[in-house]
Amino acid sequence: GVSKDVRTYRKLVHAQRLRSALSEKLSDKREIENLVALIISLARAEAIFDLNDIYKFSRKRIKEQIRRIFVLAIQEALSNEALASKAQP
């Protein structure tokens, strides 16, 4: 009931903050939504528990690895936008 509504609201707030931050660097709305989905999905508790329980990653290593994925994804998106803007006449 209410707890589900609160979790949904929090996710929406996080997603909006991510969209805002990403839109400062990226203009492709579809790419922004893809990155928001990636970040939110990877940051879910289940993914973090799997990395710890199954792969025995420390909390520090989990944070480092997830951060690296985010950085790589954003760098790729920026690179794709730069290539697309150069391709336009």
C-alpha positions in Angstrom: 0.0 0.0 0.0 1.6 3.2 1.2 5.1 1.8 1.4 4.9 0.8 -2.3 3.7 4.4 -3.2 6.7 5.8 -1.2 9.2 3.6 -3.0 7.6 4.5 -6.4 7.8 8.2 -5.5 11.5 7.9 -4.5 12.3 6.1 -7.7 10.6 8.8 -9.7 12.6 11.5 -7.8 15.9 9.6 -8.4 15.0 9.2 -12.1 14.2 12.8 -12.5 17.5 13.9 -10.9 19.4 11.6 -13.1 17.6 12.9 -16.2 18.4 16.4 -15.2 22.1 15.7 -14.6 22.4 13.7 -17.9 20.6 16.3 -19.9 23.3 18.8 -19.0 25.7 16.7 -21.1 23.4 14.8 -23.5 20.7 16.0 -25.9 19.4 12.7 -27.1 16.3 12.0 -25.0 16.2 8.3 -25.9 19.9 7.9 -24.8 19.1 9.8 -21.5 16.2 7.4 -20.8 18.4 4.4 -21.6 21.1 5.6 -19.2 18.5 6.3 -16.5 17.1 2.8 -16.8 20.6 1.3 -16.7 21.7 3.3 -13.6 18.5 2.6 -11.7 18.5 -1.1 -12.6 22.2 -1.6 -11.6 21.7 0.3 -8.4 18.8 -1.9 -7.2 19.5 -3.7 -4.0 19.3 -7.2 -5.7 22.2 -6.4 -8.0 24.3 -5.3 -5.1 23.4 -8.3 -3.0 24.3 -10.6 -5.9 27.7 -9.0 -6.3 28.4 -9.4 -2.6 26.8 -12.8 -2.0 27.7 -14.6 -5.2 30.9 -12.9 -6.3 32.1 -11.9 -2.8 32.7 -8.2 -3.8 33.3 -5.9 -1.0 31.0 -2.9 -0.7 33.9 -0.6 -1.8 34.5 -2.8 -4.9 30.8 -2.9 -5.7 30.7 0.9 -5.6 33.8 1.2 -7.8 32.6 -1.3 -10.4 29.1 0.2 -10.7 30.7 3.7 -10.9 32.9 2.4 -13.8 29.9 1.1 -15.6 28.1 4.4 -15.3 31.2 6.4 -16.4 31.7 4.1 -19.4 28.0 4.3 -20.4 28.0 8.1 -20.2 31.3 8.4 -22.1 29.9 6.2 -24.9 26.7 8.3 -25.1 28.7 11.5 -25.3 30.9 9.9 -28.0 27.8 8.8 -30.0 26.4 12.3 -29.8 29.6 13.8 -31.0 29.8 11.4 -33.9 26.2 12.0 -34.8 26.7 15.8 -34.7 29.7 15.5 -37.0 27.8 13.3 -39.5 25.1 16.0 -39.9 25.6 18.3 -42.8 
